[in-house]
Amino acid sequence: MDLKFDTPVPIIIGLGYPATVDGVMAACSFLDDWPAWRRDKSYSLALKACKAALAGEVEPSTTRTAFLAFARCHDLLAYEDEPPAAVAPALADPAVSR
């Protein structure tokens, strides 16, 4: 089963470093690293969606929606629509992807 998102979720990590979450496994990895004291309802829903996708119970698009909501709640999105021209090449670089 392909667990990649149709469209990656662009996020900012660390000190403004752009990255992309391109599938269920990347979302799970990011959520696993999320500090326990910052885990809230949006985190729980995104994690449940990851686990459900891994079990084959939901589509990766459902997980993407939940992860996108989590990223919005925590101001992690790099941009909402199209990437700025200066960011797009960096996001396409596999070394930048999480």
N, C-alpha and C positions, 0 to 999 in steps of 0.2 A: 504494500500500500504506500502511495506517495503522500507524505505528510507535509509537503511544501505548501506555502500560501501562494495564491494566485498573484498577489501583490505584497511584497515585503512591507513590514512596518518600520518606518524610519524613526530611530530614536537618538537621543543624545545621552551619552554615558560619560562618567567622570567629569572632567573639566571642559565640557562642551565638545567632546569627541563624538562625531557622527558614527552610527552603526546601523545595521539593519537586522531585523529579526525576520528570517525568511521562511520559517516553518515551525511546526509543533515542537520539535526537539530544541531548537534555538530558544523558543519561548519558555519551555520548561527549564532550560539551563539558566536563563536570565532570572526567572522567578525563584529558582533554588538559591541564587546568590542574593536575593533581595533581603535586606536586614529584617530580622524578626520583629523589631519594634515598629517597623513601617508597614507591616502586613495588615491590610484592612479588608473590607468586603470585596472591593474590586480585585484585590490580589487573590482572595479565596475563589472567586468566580473564574478568574483566568486560569488558576491552577486546576480547578475541577474540569474546565474545558480541555486543558492539556491532557489530563488523565483519561477523559472520555474519548478523546481523539486517538490516543495511544491504544485504547481498548477497542477501537473500531466502532464506538457507539455514536460518534458525531463526525461530521466532515471537518477538515482543516479550516474551512472558511468560518465555521462557528468558533473555533479556537482563536482565529485571527480577530474576529469581532470582539471577543472577550479580552484579548490581549490589548487591542487598540483602546478599548474603554479603560483598562488599567493604566495604559501609558498616558492617556488624556488626564485621568484623575491625578496623576503624579507629575504632570507637566514634563513628560519625557519625550513627547513627539518633536521631531526635528522640524517638521512642517506638516500642514494639513492636506495640501493638494499636491502640486508638482514640486519637485525639489528645485531650489535655486540653482542657476547654472553652475555656480562655483562648487556646490555640494554634490551634484549629480555624478560627476566622475569618481569622486571619493567613495560614494555609496556603491558604485558598480565594481569597485576593486574588492576581490574576494578577501584580501588581507584585512580589509576594514570590517567585513561582515563578522558578526558574532557567531 
